[in-house]
């Protein structure tokens, strides 16, 4: 079994471990925008970012899978608009 953590990935592809100040500002802005989403959009979106499948999110939040898909889509759309201002 091959184990590939983020550090070995960076070494393999030559990425730097250092974030520039702009990278740090963007990360902070993205986190702020996600936290500013209303709870109905934020919860499914955060779970999706964590790697949960739509079906798992639906079961965990006890909502229909179609609602999960819709809310993740709406969250992405809203974040894209906010971050492109």
PDB file of N, CA, C and O in Angstrom:
ATOM      1  N   UNK A   1       0.843  -1.179   0.000  1.00  0.00           N
ATOM      2  CA  UNK A   1       0.000   0.000   0.000  1.00  0.00           C
ATOM      3  C   UNK A   1       0.889   1.242   0.000  1.00  0.00           C
ATOM      4  O   UNK A   1       1.825   1.341   0.793  1.00  0.00           O
ATOM      5  N   UNK A   2       0.599   2.169  -0.874  1.00  0.00           N
ATOM      6  CA  UNK A   2       1.363   3.407  -0.962  1.00  0.00           C
ATOM      7  C   UNK A   2       0.632   4.478  -0.180  1.00  0.00           C
ATOM      8  O   UNK A   2      -0.560   4.710  -0.384  1.00  0.00           O
ATOM      9  N   UNK A   3       1.349   5.123   0.710  1.00  0.00           N
ATOM     10  CA  UNK A   3       0.765   6.201   1.502  1.00  0.00           C
ATOM     11  C   UNK A   3       1.255   7.523   0.930  1.00  0.00           C
ATOM     12  O   UNK A   3       2.458   7.734   0.773  1.00  0.00           O
ATOM     13  N   UNK A   4       0.317   8.410   0.621  1.00  0.00           N
ATOM     14  CA  UNK A   4       0.688   9.698   0.044  1.00  0.00           C
ATOM     15  C   UNK A   4       0.014  10.807   0.837  1.00  0.00           C
ATOM     16  O   UNK A   4      -1.150  11.132   0.603  1.00  0.00           O
ATOM     17  N   UNK A   5       0.754  11.385   1.776  1.00  0.00           N
ATOM     18  CA  UNK A   5       0.187  12.507   2.513  1.00  0.00           C
ATOM     19  C   UNK A   5       0.469  13.799   1.757  1.00  0.00           C
ATOM     20  O   UNK A   5       1.169  13.792   0.744  1.00  0.00           O
ATOM     21  N   UNK A   6      -0.065  14.883   2.239  1.00  0.00           N
ATOM     22  CA  UNK A   6       0.054  16.150   1.518  1.00  0.00           C
ATOM     23  C   UNK A   6       1.505  16.612   1.417  1.00  0.00           C
ATOM     24  O   UNK A   6       1.881  17.236   0.425  1.00  0.00           O
ATOM     25  N   UNK A   7       2.330  16.315   2.432  1.00  0.00           N
ATOM     26  CA  UNK A   7       3.730  16.731   2.376  1.00  0.00           C
ATOM     27  C   UNK A   7       4.489  15.991   1.285  1.00  0.00           C
ATOM     28  O   UNK A   7       5.259  16.602   0.543  1.00  0.00           O
ATOM     29  N   UNK A   8       4.281  14.679   1.178  1.00  0.00           N
ATOM     30  CA  UNK A   8       4.991  13.942   0.129  1.00  0.00           C
ATOM     31  C   UNK A   8       4.467  14.330  -1.241  1.00  0.00           C
ATOM     32  O   UNK A   8       5.219  14.323  -2.215  1.00  0.00           O
ATOM     33  N   UNK A   9       3.192  14.667  -1.331  1.00  0.00           N
ATOM     34  CA  UNK A   9       2.639  15.141  -2.597  1.00  0.00           C
ATOM     35  C   UNK A   9       3.331  16.430  -3.015  1.00  0.00           C
ATOM     36  O   UNK A   9       3.700  16.590  -4.178  1.00  0.00           O
ATOM     37  N   UNK A  10       3.507  17.345  -2.078  1.00  0.00           N
ATOM     38  CA  UNK A  10       4.159  18.623  -2.390  1.00  0.00           C
ATOM     39  C   UNK A  10       5.582  18.395  -2.878  1.00  0.00           C
ATOM     40  O   UNK A  10       6.034  19.062  -3.809  1.00  0.00           O
ATOM     41  N   UNK A  11       6.284  17.463  -2.261  1.00  0.00           N
ATOM     42  CA  UNK A  11       7.642  17.171  -2.680  1.00  0.00           C
ATOM     43  C   UNK A  11       7.633  16.603  -4.097  1.00  0.00           C
ATOM     44  O   UNK A  11       8.456  16.989  -4.927  1.00  0.00           O
ATOM     45  N   UNK A  12       6.707  15.691  -4.374  1.00  0.00           N
ATOM     46  CA  UNK A  12       6.643  15.056  -5.684  1.00  0.00           C
ATOM     47  C   UNK A  12       6.324  16.049  -6.794  1.00  0.00           C
ATOM     48  O   UNK A  12       6.902  15.963  -7.878  1.00  0.00           O
ATOM     49  N   UNK A  13       5.426  16.981  -6.547  1.00  0.00           N
ATOM     50  CA  UNK A  13       5.031  17.928  -7.591  1.00  0.00           C
ATOM     51  C   UNK A  13       5.750  19.260  -7.465  1.00  0.00           C
ATOM     52  O   UNK A  13       5.535  20.159  -8.278  1.00  0.00           O
ATOM     53  N   UNK A  14       6.592  19.397  -6.466  1.00  0.00           N
ATOM     54  CA  UNK A  14       7.401  20.593  -6.334  1.00  0.00           C
ATOM     55  C   UNK A  14       6.672  21.800  -5.778  1.00  0.00           C
ATOM     56  O   UNK A  14       7.101  22.931  -6.003  1.00  0.00           O
ATOM     57  N   UNK A  15       5.575  21.587  -5.052  1.00  0.00           N
ATOM     58  CA  UNK A  15       4.856  22.708  -4.453  1.00  0.00           C
ATOM     59  C   UNK A  15       5.575  23.187  -3.202  1.00  0.00           C
ATOM     60  O   UNK A  15       6.207  22.401  -2.496  1.00  0.00           O
ATOM     61  N   UNK A  16       5.476  24.450  -2.945  1.00  0.00           N
ATOM     62  CA  UNK A  16       6.064  25.044  -1.757  1.00  0.00           C
ATOM     63  C   UNK A  16       5.150  24.833  -0.562  1.00  0.00           C
ATOM     64  O   UNK A  16       3.927  24.812  -0.698  1.00  0.00           O
ATOM     65  N   UNK A  17       5.752  24.678   0.611  1.00  0.00           N
ATOM     66  CA  UNK A  17       4.977  24.565   1.847  1.00  0.00           C
ATOM     67  C   UNK A  17       4.523  25.931   2.344  1.00  0.00           C
ATOM     68  O   UNK A  17       3.665  26.024   3.222  1.00  0.00           O
ATOM     69  N   UNK A  18       5.092  26.976   1.790  1.00  0.00           N
ATOM     70  CA  UNK A  18       4.799  28.310   2.280  1.00  0.00           C
ATOM     71  C   UNK A  18       3.619  28.925   1.535  1.00  0.00           C
ATOM     72  O   UNK A  18       3.525  28.859   0.310  1.00  0.00           O
ATOM     73  N   UNK A  19       2.735  29.517   2.304  1.00  0.00           N
ATOM     74  CA  UNK A  19       1.625  30.261   1.735  1.00  0.00           C
ATOM     75  C   UNK A  19       2.032  31.719   1.659  1.00  0.00           C
ATOM     76  O   UNK A  19       2.633  32.249   2.594  1.00  0.00           O
ATOM     77  N   UNK A  20       1.716  32.356   0.573  1.00  0.00           N
ATOM     78  CA  UNK A  20       2.000  33.781   0.456  1.00  0.00           C
ATOM     79  C   UNK A  20       0.941  34.536   1.258  1.00  0.00           C
ATOM     80  O   UNK A  20      -0.101  33.968   1.586  1.00  0.00           O
ATOM     81  N   UNK A  21       1.187  35.792   1.573  1.00  0.00           N
ATOM     82  CA  UNK A  21       0.169  36.579   2.276  1.00  0.00           C
ATOM     83  C   UNK A  21      -1.159  36.621   1.505  1.00  0.00           C
ATOM     84  O   UNK A  21      -2.229  36.618   2.113  1.00  0.00           O
ATOM     85  N   UNK A  22      -1.087  36.659   0.188  1.00  0.00           N
ATOM     86  CA  UNK A  22      -2.324  36.660  -0.616  1.00  0.00           C
ATOM     87  C   UNK A  22      -3.059  35.344  -0.451  1.00  0.00           C
ATOM     88  O   UNK A  22      -4.284  35.335  -0.330  1.00  0.00           O
ATOM     89  N   UNK A  23      -2.333  34.225  -0.445  1.00  0.00           N
ATOM     90  CA  UNK A  23      -2.955  32.913  -0.221  1.00  0.00           C
ATOM     91  C   UNK A  23      -3.672  32.885   1.124  1.00  0.00           C
ATOM     92  O   UNK A  23      -4.796  32.394   1.229  1.00  0.00           O
ATOM     93  N   UNK A  24      -3.010  33.415   2.147  1.00  0.00           N
ATOM     94  CA  UNK A  24      -3.595  33.418   3.488  1.00  0.00           C
ATOM     95  C   UNK A  24      -4.834  34.301   3.543  1.00  0.00           C
ATOM     96  O   UNK A  24      -5.818  33.948   4.194  1.00  0.00           O
ATOM     97  N   UNK A  25      -4.795  35.448   2.863  1.00  0.00           N
ATOM     98  CA  UNK A  25      -5.968  36.334   2.828  1.00  0.00           C
ATOM     99  C   UNK A  25      -7.131  35.658   2.112  1.00  0.00           C
ATOM    100  O   UNK A  25      -8.272  35.738   2.566  1.00  0.00           O
ATOM    101  N   UNK A  26      -6.846  34.992   0.994  1.00  0.00           N
ATOM    102  CA  UNK A  26      -7.902  34.314   0.243  1.00  0.00           C
ATOM    103  C   UNK A  26      -8.516  33.181   1.060  1.00  0.00           C
ATOM    104  O   UNK A  26      -9.734  33.002   1.076  1.00  0.00           O
ATOM    105  N   UNK A  27      -7.659  32.419   1.738  1.00  0.00           N
ATOM    106  CA  UNK A  27      -8.161  31.329   2.570  1.00  0.00           C
ATOM    107  C   UNK A  27      -9.079  31.878   3.660  1.00  0.00           C
ATOM    108  O   UNK A  27     -10.148  31.325   3.920  1.00  0.00           O
ATOM    109  N   UNK A  28      -8.652  32.971   4.291  1.00  0.00           N
ATOM    110  CA  UNK A  28      -9.477  33.592   5.330  1.00  0.00           C
ATOM    111  C   UNK A  28     -10.788  34.093   4.780  1.00  0.00           C
ATOM    112  O   UNK A  28     -11.825  33.959   5.430  1.00  0.00           O
ATOM    113  N   UNK A  29     -10.762  34.671   3.581  1.00  0.00           N
ATOM    114  CA  UNK A  29     -11.987  35.179   2.959  1.00  0.00           C
ATOM    115  C   UNK A  29     -12.937  34.028   2.623  1.00  0.00           C
ATOM    116  O   UNK A  29     -14.144  34.128   2.844  1.00  0.00           O
ATOM    117  N   UNK A  30     -12.392  32.950   2.095  1.00  0.00           N
ATOM    118  CA  UNK A  30     -13.221  31.792   1.749  1.00  0.00           C
ATOM    119  C   UNK A  30     -13.878  31.222   3.006  1.00  0.00           C
ATOM    120  O   UNK A  30     -15.074  30.930   3.010  1.00  0.00           O
ATOM    121  N   UNK A  31     -13.095  31.068   4.061  1.00  0.00           N
ATOM    122  CA  UNK A  31     -13.634  30.534   5.324  1.00  0.00           C
ATOM    123  C   UNK A  31     -14.726  31.458   5.857  1.00  0.00           C
ATOM    124  O   UNK A  31     -15.773  30.990   6.305  1.00  0.00           O
ATOM    125  N   UNK A  32     -14.490  32.751   5.810  1.00  0.00           N
ATOM    126  CA  UNK A  32     -15.491  33.721   6.284  1.00  0.00           C
ATOM    127  C   UNK A  32     -16.780  33.626   5.482  1.00  0.00           C
ATOM    128  O   UNK A  32     -17.873  33.669   6.047  1.00  0.00           O
ATOM    129  N   UNK A  33     -16.654  33.497   4.176  1.00  0.00           N
ATOM    130  CA  UNK A  33     -17.835  33.407   3.313  1.00  0.00           C
ATOM    131  C   UNK A  33     -18.609  32.117   3.568  1.00  0.00           C
ATOM    132  O   UNK A  33     -19.840  32.120   3.555  1.00  0.00           O
ATOM    133  N   UNK A  34     -17.905  31.028   3.798  1.00  0.00           N
ATOM    134  CA  UNK A  34     -18.587  29.756   4.111  1.00  0.00           C
ATOM    135  C   UNK A  34     -19.329  29.896   5.436  1.00  0.00           C
ATOM    136  O   UNK A  34     -20.481  29.475   5.547  1.00  0.00           O
ATOM    137  N   UNK A  35     -18.684  30.481   6.437  1.00  0.00           N
ATOM    138  CA  UNK A  35     -19.316  30.648   7.744  1.00  0.00           C
ATOM    139  C   UNK A  35     -20.510  31.593   7.679  1.00  0.00           C
ATOM    140  O   UNK A  35     -21.425  31.495   8.496  1.00  0.00           O
ATOM    141  N   UNK A  36     -20.506  32.508   6.709  1.00  0.00           N
ATOM    142  CA  UNK A  36     -21.605  33.470   6.576  1.00  0.00           C
ATOM    143  C   UNK A  36     -22.833  32.871   5.894  1.00  0.00           C
ATOM    144  O   UNK A  36     -23.909  33.468   5.923  1.00  0.00           O
ATOM    145  N   UNK A  37     -22.679  31.694   5.278  1.00  0.00           N
ATOM    146  CA  UNK A  37     -23.841  31.049   4.647  1.00  0.00           C
ATOM    147  C   UNK A  37     -24.874  30.717   5.719  1.00  0.00           C
ATOM    148  O   UNK A  37     -24.527  30.440   6.867  1.00  0.00           O
ATOM    149  N   UNK A  38     -26.152  30.748   5.325  1.00  0.00           N
ATOM    150  CA  UNK A  38     -27.158  30.339   6.305  1.00  0.00           C
ATOM    151  C   UNK A  38     -26.968  28.849   6.596  1.00  0.00           C
ATOM    152  O   UNK A  38     -26.421  28.111   5.777  1.00  0.00           O
ATOM    153  N   UNK A  39     -27.414  28.431   7.738  1.00  0.00           N
ATOM    154  CA  UNK A  39     -27.194  27.075   8.232  1.00  0.00           C
ATOM    155  C   UNK A  39     -27.677  26.001   7.263  1.00  0.00           C
ATOM    156  O   UNK A  39     -27.031  24.963   7.123  1.00  0.00           O
ATOM    157  N   UNK A  40     -28.809  26.237   6.589  1.00  0.00           N
ATOM    158  CA  UNK A  40     -29.352  25.254   5.656  1.00  0.00           C
ATOM    159  C   UNK A  40     -28.407  24.976   4.495  1.00  0.00           C
ATOM    160  O   UNK A  40     -28.376  23.858   3.981  1.00  0.00           O
ATOM    161  N   UNK A  41     -27.642  25.970   4.078  1.00  0.00           N
ATOM    162  CA  UNK A  41     -26.674  25.785   2.987  1.00  0.00           C
ATOM    163  C   UNK A  41     -25.310  25.358   3.525  1.00  0.00           C
ATOM    164  O   UNK A  41     -24.637  24.515   2.933  1.00  0.00           O
ATOM    165  N   UNK A  42     -24.915  25.943   4.641  1.00  0.00           N
ATOM    166  CA  UNK A  42     -23.577  25.694   5.172  1.00  0.00           C
ATOM    167  C   UNK A  42     -23.370  24.238   5.592  1.00  0.00           C
ATOM    168  O   UNK A  42     -22.347  23.641   5.255  1.00  0.00           O
ATOM    169  N   UNK A  43     -24.312  23.667   6.311  1.00  0.00           N
ATOM    170  CA  UNK A  43     -24.127  22.295   6.819  1.00  0.00           C
ATOM    171  C   UNK A  43     -23.876  21.284   5.701  1.00  0.00           C
ATOM    172  O   UNK A  43     -22.871  20.575   5.750  1.00  0.00           O
ATOM    173  N   UNK A  44     -24.751  21.190   4.694  1.00  0.00           N
ATOM    174  CA  UNK A  44     -24.473  20.212   3.638  1.00  0.00           C
ATOM    175  C   UNK A  44     -23.191  20.525   2.870  1.00  0.00           C
ATOM    176  O   UNK A  44     -22.463  19.615   2.473  1.00  0.00           O
ATOM    177  N   UNK A  45     -22.918  21.820   2.662  1.00  0.00           N
ATOM    178  CA  UNK A  45     -21.718  22.208   1.921  1.00  0.00           C
ATOM    179  C   UNK A  45     -20.458  21.797   2.677  1.00  0.00           C
ATOM    180  O   UNK A  45     -19.538  21.233   2.084  1.00  0.00           O
ATOM    181  N   UNK A  46     -20.405  22.072   3.970  1.00  0.00           N
ATOM    182  CA  UNK A  46     -19.234  21.695   4.762  1.00  0.00           C
ATOM    183  C   UNK A  46     -19.035  20.180   4.780  1.00  0.00           C
ATOM    184  O   UNK A  46     -17.907  19.700   4.670  1.00  0.00           O
ATOM    185  N   UNK A  47     -20.121  19.433   4.916  1.00  0.00           N
ATOM    186  CA  UNK A  47     -20.008  17.976   4.896  1.00  0.00           C
ATOM    187  C   UNK A  47     -19.503  17.495   3.538  1.00  0.00           C
ATOM    188  O   UNK A  47     -18.697  16.568   3.460  1.00  0.00           O
ATOM    189  N   UNK A  48     -19.983  18.129   2.472  1.00  0.00           N
ATOM    190  CA  UNK A  48     -19.517  17.782   1.126  1.00  0.00           C
ATOM    191  C   UNK A  48     -18.017  18.071   1.005  1.00  0.00           C
ATOM    192  O   UNK A  48     -17.284  17.265   0.432  1.00  0.00           O
ATOM    193  N   UNK A  49     -17.553  19.196   1.530  1.00  0.00           N
ATOM    194  CA  UNK A  49     -16.131  19.529   1.506  1.00  0.00           C
ATOM    195  C   UNK A  49     -15.296  18.522   2.298  1.00  0.00           C
ATOM    196  O   UNK A  49     -14.140  18.257   1.968  1.00  0.00           O
ATOM    197  N   UNK A  50     -15.895  17.975   3.333  1.00  0.00           N
ATOM    198  CA  UNK A  50     -15.199  16.983   4.161  1.00  0.00           C
ATOM    199  C   UNK A  50     -15.125  15.618   3.477  1.00  0.00           C
ATOM    200  O   UNK A  50     -14.458  14.709   3.972  1.00  0.00           O
ATOM    201  N   UNK A  51     -15.812  15.473   2.337  1.00  0.00           N
ATOM    202  CA  UNK A  51     -15.724  14.227   1.582  1.00  0.00           C
ATOM    203  C   UNK A  51     -16.923  13.306   1.695  1.00  0.00           C
ATOM    204  O   UNK A  51     -16.915  12.210   1.134  1.00  0.00           O
ATOM    205  N   UNK A  52     -17.954  13.732   2.410  1.00  0.00           N
ATOM    206  CA  UNK A  52     -19.147  12.906   2.510  1.00  0.00           C
ATOM    207  C   UNK A  52     -19.876  12.879   1.166  1.00  0.00           C
ATOM    208  O   UNK A  52     -19.900  13.878   0.448  1.00  0.00           O
ATOM    209  N   UNK A  53     -20.457  11.756   0.836  1.00  0.00           N
ATOM    210  CA  UNK A  53     -21.266  11.608  -0.376  1.00  0.00           C
ATOM    211  C   UNK A  53     -22.638  12.210  -0.109  1.00  0.00           C
ATOM    212  O   UNK A  53     -23.070  12.335   1.037  1.00  0.00           O
ATOM    213  N   UNK A  54     -23.321  12.584  -1.209  1.00  0.00           N
ATOM    214  CA  UNK A  54     -24.655  13.185  -1.073  1.00  0.00           C
ATOM    215  C   UNK A  54     -25.587  12.304  -0.247  1.00  0.00           C
ATOM    216  O   UNK A  54     -26.326  12.804   0.601  1.00  0.00           O
ATOM    217  N   UNK A  55     -25.555  11.005  -0.493  1.00  0.00           N
ATOM    218  CA  UNK A  55     -26.438  10.090   0.246  1.00  0.00           C
ATOM    219  C   UNK A  55     -26.113  10.106   1.745  1.00  0.00           C
ATOM    220  O   UNK A  55     -27.018  10.094   2.578  1.00  0.00           O
ATOM    221  N   UNK A  56     -24.828  10.133   2.080  1.00  0.00           N
ATOM    222  CA  UNK A  56     -24.422  10.170   3.486  1.00  0.00           C
ATOM    223  C   UNK A  56     -24.864  11.467   4.155  1.00  0.00           C
ATOM    224  O   UNK A  56     -25.299  11.467   5.307  1.00  0.00           O
ATOM    225  N   UNK A  57     -24.747  12.570   3.422  1.00  0.00           N
ATOM    226  CA  UNK A  57     -25.168  13.868   3.962  1.00  0.00           C
ATOM    227  C   UNK A  57     -26.673  13.854   4.207  1.00  0.00           C
ATOM    228  O   UNK A  57     -27.148  14.322   5.242  1.00  0.00           O
ATOM    229  N   UNK A  58     -27.413  13.314   3.248  1.00  0.00           N
ATOM    230  CA  UNK A  58     -28.870  13.244   3.376  1.00  0.00           C
ATOM    231  C   UNK A  58     -29.264  12.444   4.615  1.00  0.00           C
ATOM    232  O   UNK A  58     -30.152  12.847   5.366  1.00  0.00           O
ATOM    233  N   UNK A  59     -28.605  11.319   4.820  1.00  0.00           N
ATOM    234  CA  UNK A  59     -28.910  10.483   5.985  1.00  0.00           C
ATOM    235  C   UNK A  59     -28.542  11.192   7.283  1.00  0.00           C
ATOM    236  O   UNK A  59     -29.304  11.174   8.250  1.00  0.00           O
ATOM    237  N   UNK A  60     -27.370  11.812   7.293  1.00  0.00           N
ATOM    238  CA  UNK A  60     -26.883  12.487   8.503  1.00  0.00           C
ATOM    239  C   UNK A  60     -27.783  13.662   8.892  1.00  0.00           C
ATOM    240  O   UNK A  60     -28.077  13.861  10.071  1.00  0.00           O
ATOM    241  N   UNK A  61     -28.223  14.448   7.884  1.00  0.00           N
ATOM    242  CA  UNK A  61     -29.050  15.625   8.158  1.00  0.00           C
ATOM    243  C   UNK A  61     -30.552  15.317   8.115  1.00  0.00           C
ATOM    244  O   UNK A  61     -31.388  16.169   8.415  1.00  0.00           O
ATOM    245  N   UNK A  62     -30.863  14.089   7.740  1.00  0.00           N
ATOM    246  CA  UNK A  62     -32.266  13.638   7.650  1.00  0.00           C
ATOM    247  C   UNK A  62     -33.086  14.520   6.710  1.00  0.00           C
ATOM    248  O   UNK A  62     -34.180  14.973   7.047  1.00  0.00           O
ATOM    249  N   UNK A  63     -32.519  14.750   5.512  1.00  0.00           N
ATOM    250  CA  UNK A  63     -33.212  15.495   4.459  1.00  0.00           C
ATOM    251  C   UNK A  63     -33.080  14.708   3.154  1.00  0.00           C
ATOM    252  O   UNK A  63     -32.174  13.884   3.022  1.00  0.00           O
ATOM    253  N   UNK A  64     -33.970  14.951   2.191  1.00  0.00           N
ATOM    254  CA  UNK A  64     -33.882  14.222   0.920  1.00  0.00           C
ATOM    255  C   UNK A  64     -32.577  14.509   0.176  1.00  0.00           C
ATOM    256  O   UNK A  64     -32.015  15.599   0.290  1.00  0.00           O
ATOM    257  N   UNK A  65     -32.104  13.529  -0.578  1.00  0.00           N
ATOM    258  CA  UNK A  65     -30.857  13.672  -1.321  1.00  0.00           C
ATOM    259  C   UNK A  65     -30.951  14.810  -2.342  1.00  0.00           C
ATOM    260  O   UNK A  65     -29.962  15.503  -2.580  1.00  0.00           O
ATOM    261  N   UNK A  66     -32.104  15.008  -2.935  1.00  0.00           N
ATOM    262  CA  UNK A  66     -32.293  16.110  -3.881  1.00  0.00           C
ATOM    263  C   UNK A  66     -32.092  17.467  -3.209  1.00  0.00           C
ATOM    264  O   UNK A  66     -31.556  18.398  -3.812  1.00  0.00           O
ATOM    265  N   UNK A  67     -32.521  17.564  -1.973  1.00  0.00           N
ATOM    266  CA  UNK A  67     -32.337  18.799  -1.201  1.00  0.00           C
ATOM    267  C   UNK A  67     -30.856  19.032  -0.929  1.00  0.00           C
ATOM    268  O   UNK A  67     -30.378  20.165  -1.000  1.00  0.00           O
ATOM    269  N   UNK A  68     -30.135  17.965  -0.620  1.00  0.00           N
ATOM    270  CA  UNK A  68     -28.690  18.073  -0.390  1.00  0.00           C
ATOM    271  C   UNK A  68     -27.999  18.590  -1.645  1.00  0.00           C
ATOM    272  O   UNK A  68     -27.210  19.533  -1.584  1.00  0.00           O
ATOM    273  N   UNK A  69     -28.299  17.968  -2.783  1.00  0.00           N
ATOM    274  CA  UNK A  69     -27.677  18.381  -4.049  1.00  0.00           C
ATOM    275  C   UNK A  69     -27.984  19.846  -4.351  1.00  0.00           C
ATOM    276  O   UNK A  69     -27.104  20.604  -4.759  1.00  0.00           O
ATOM    277  N   UNK A  70     -29.232  20.229  -4.147  1.00  0.00           N
ATOM    278  CA  UNK A  70     -29.649  21.604  -4.410  1.00  0.00           C
ATOM    279  C   UNK A  70     -28.916  22.587  -3.503  1.00  0.00           C
ATOM    280  O   UNK A  70     -28.451  23.632  -3.958  1.00  0.00           O
ATOM    281  N   UNK A  71     -28.817  22.254  -2.235  1.00  0.00           N
ATOM    282  CA  UNK A  71     -28.169  23.164  -1.274  1.00  0.00           C
ATOM    283  C   UNK A  71     -26.672  23.284  -1.499  1.00  0.00           C
ATOM    284  O   UNK A  71     -26.106  24.365  -1.333  1.00  0.00           O
ATOM    285  N   UNK A  72     -26.019  22.181  -1.877  1.00  0.00           N
ATOM    286  CA  UNK A  72     -24.590  22.245  -2.189  1.00  0.00           C
ATOM    287  C   UNK A  72     -24.383  23.113  -3.432  1.00  0.00           C
ATOM    288  O   UNK A  72     -23.465  23.932  -3.474  1.00  0.00           O
ATOM    289  N   UNK A  73     -25.227  22.935  -4.430  1.00  0.00           N
ATOM    290  CA  UNK A  73     -25.151  23.753  -5.641  1.00  0.00           C
ATOM    291  C   UNK A  73     -25.376  25.227  -5.315  1.00  0.00           C
ATOM    292  O   UNK A  73     -24.623  26.089  -5.769  1.00  0.00           O
ATOM    293  N   UNK A  74     -26.415  25.514  -4.526  1.00  0.00           N
ATOM    294  CA  UNK A  74     -26.709  26.905  -4.154  1.00  0.00           C
ATOM    295  C   UNK A  74     -25.560  27.526  -3.366  1.00  0.00           C
ATOM    296  O   UNK A  74     -25.226  28.695  -3.563  1.00  0.00           O
ATOM    297  N   UNK A  75     -24.960  26.745  -2.477  1.00  0.00           N
ATOM    298  CA  UNK A  75     -23.830  27.253  -1.685  1.00  0.00           C
ATOM    299  C   UNK A  75     -22.652  27.584  -2.599  1.00  0.00           C
ATOM    300  O   UNK A  75     -22.025  28.633  -2.450  1.00  0.00           O
ATOM    301  N   UNK A  76     -22.353  26.699  -3.538  1.00  0.00           N
ATOM    302  CA  UNK A  76     -21.254  26.958  -4.487  1.00  0.00           C
ATOM    303  C   UNK A  76     -21.513  28.231  -5.285  1.00  0.00           C
ATOM    304  O   UNK A  76     -20.628  29.069  -5.457  1.00  0.00           O
ATOM    305  N   UNK A  77     -22.737  28.354  -5.764  1.00  0.00           N
ATOM    306  CA  UNK A  77     -23.109  29.512  -6.581  1.00  0.00           C
ATOM    307  C   UNK A  77     -22.978  30.804  -5.767  1.00  0.00           C
ATOM    308  O   UNK A  77     -22.421  31.792  -6.246  1.00  0.00           O
ATOM    309  N   UNK A  78     -23.490  30.787  -4.546  1.00  0.00           N
ATOM    310  CA  UNK A  78     -23.440  31.968  -3.685  1.00  0.00           C
ATOM    311  C   UNK A  78     -21.995  32.327  -3.334  1.00  0.00           C
ATOM    312  O   UNK A  78     -21.633  33.503  -3.341  1.00  0.00           O
ATOM    313  N   UNK A  79     -21.176  31.332  -3.030  1.00  0.00           N
ATOM    314  CA  UNK A  79     -19.772  31.580  -2.705  1.00  0.00           C
ATOM    315  C   UNK A  79     -19.025  32.154  -3.904  1.00  0.00           C
ATOM    316  O   UNK A  79     -18.218  33.072  -3.758  1.00  0.00           O
ATOM    317  N   UNK A  80     -19.293  31.613  -5.080  1.00  0.00           N
ATOM    318  CA  UNK A  80     -18.635  32.117  -6.297  1.00  0.00           C
ATOM    319  C   UNK A  80     -18.967  33.578  -6.505  1.00  0.00           C
ATOM    320  O   UNK A  80     -18.091  34.374  -6.843  1.00  0.00           O
ATOM    321  N   UNK A  81     -20.224  33.939  -6.306  1.00  0.00           N
ATOM    322  CA  UNK A  81     -20.624  35.346  -6.471  1.00  0.00           C
ATOM    323  C   UNK A  81     -19.938  36.235  -5.439  1.00  0.00           C
ATOM    324  O   UNK A  81     -19.450  37.314  -5.774  1.00  0.00           O
ATOM    325  N   UNK A  82     -19.900  35.789  -4.197  1.00  0.00           N
ATOM    326  CA  UNK A  82     -19.298  36.586  -3.125  1.00  0.00           C
ATOM    327  C   UNK A  82     -17.793  36.752  -3.314  1.00  0.00           C
ATOM    328  O   UNK A  82     -17.244  37.823  -3.055  1.00  0.00           O
ATOM    329  N   UNK A  83     -17.131  35.693  -3.766  1.00  0.00           N
ATOM    330  CA  UNK A  83     -15.683  35.738  -3.893  1.00  0.00           C
ATOM    331  C   UNK A  83     -15.214  36.469  -5.144  1.00  0.00           C
ATOM    332  O   UNK A  83     -14.047  36.850  -5.239  1.00  0.00           O
ATOM    333  N   UNK A  84     -16.107  36.666  -6.097  1.00  0.00           N
ATOM    334  CA  UNK A  84     -15.755  37.377  -7.314  1.00  0.00           C
ATOM    335  C   UNK A  84     -16.057  38.865  -7.249  1.00  0.00           C
ATOM    336  O   UNK A  84     -15.922  39.566  -8.252  1.00  0.00           O
ATOM    337  N   UNK A  85     -16.462  39.352  -6.094  1.00  0.00           N
ATOM    338  CA  UNK A  85     -16.775  40.782  -5.932  1.00  0.00           C
ATOM    339  C   UNK A  85     -15.516  41.599  -5.960  1.00  0.00           C
ATOM    340  O   UNK A  85     -15.571  42.823  -5.839  1.00  0.00           O
TER     341      UNK A  85
END
